[in-house]
Amino acid sequence: MISYQPFYQTLVKRNITEYHLIYKEGLSANTLHRMKHGKNITLKTLDTLCFILDCEVSDIIRYVREE
């Protein structure tokens, strides 16, 4: 399972809000909604987030093995 927990930690570290991502960076509110509910996002979206946040993929997602 993919966890987006690192994404929210990265936002806090960088002092960036979801509001900023939507209204200043043009990220879709639906994308943030999907992430908040643990749904899939595209690799293009992941690439965009890495660019906006100037971070690595591991700063946005983490793989969690389901038992």
C-alpha positions in Angstrom: 0.0 0.0 0.0 1.2 3.5 -0.8 1.2 6.0 2.1 1.2 9.8 1.5 2.2 10.5 5.1 5.7 11.8 4.0 3.9 14.3 1.8 2.1 16.0 4.7 5.4 16.0 6.7 7.1 17.7 3.8 4.4 20.3 3.6 4.9 21.1 7.3 8.7 21.2 6.9 8.5 23.6 3.9 5.7 25.7 5.5 3.4 25.1 2.4 -0.3 24.8 2.7 -2.8 22.9 0.6 -4.3 26.3 -0.3 -0.9 27.3 -1.7 -0.7 24.2 -3.8 -4.2 24.7 -5.2 -4.4 28.5 -5.8 -0.7 29.4 -6.3 0.7 26.3 -8.0 -2.4 25.2 -9.9 -2.6 21.7 -8.4 -6.1 20.1 -8.6 -8.1 20.0 -5.4 -9.2 16.6 -6.5 -5.6 15.4 -6.4 -5.2 16.4 -2.8 -8.5 14.8 -2.0 -7.4 11.6 -3.6 -4.1 11.7 -1.6 -5.9 12.4 1.6 -8.1 9.3 1.1 -5.2 7.0 0.1 -6.2 6.8 -3.6 -3.9 6.6 -6.6 -2.3 9.6 -8.3 -0.4 9.6 -11.6 3.3 9.6 -12.0 2.9 13.0 -13.7 1.3 14.3 -10.6 4.1 12.8 -8.5 6.6 14.5 -10.8 4.8 17.8 -10.5 4.8 17.6 -6.7 8.5 16.8 -6.6 9.1 19.9 -8.7 6.9 22.2 -6.7 8.3 21.0 -3.4 11.9 20.6 -4.6 12.0 17.1 -3.1 12.5 13.4 -3.8 9.8 10.9 -4.4 10.4 9.4 -0.9 9.4 12.8 0.5 5.9 12.3 -0.9 5.1 8.6 -0.8 6.2 5.5 1.1 5.5 1.9 0.5 3.8 0.1 3.5 3.6 -3.7 3.2 0.1 -5.0 3.9 0.0 -8.1 6.1 
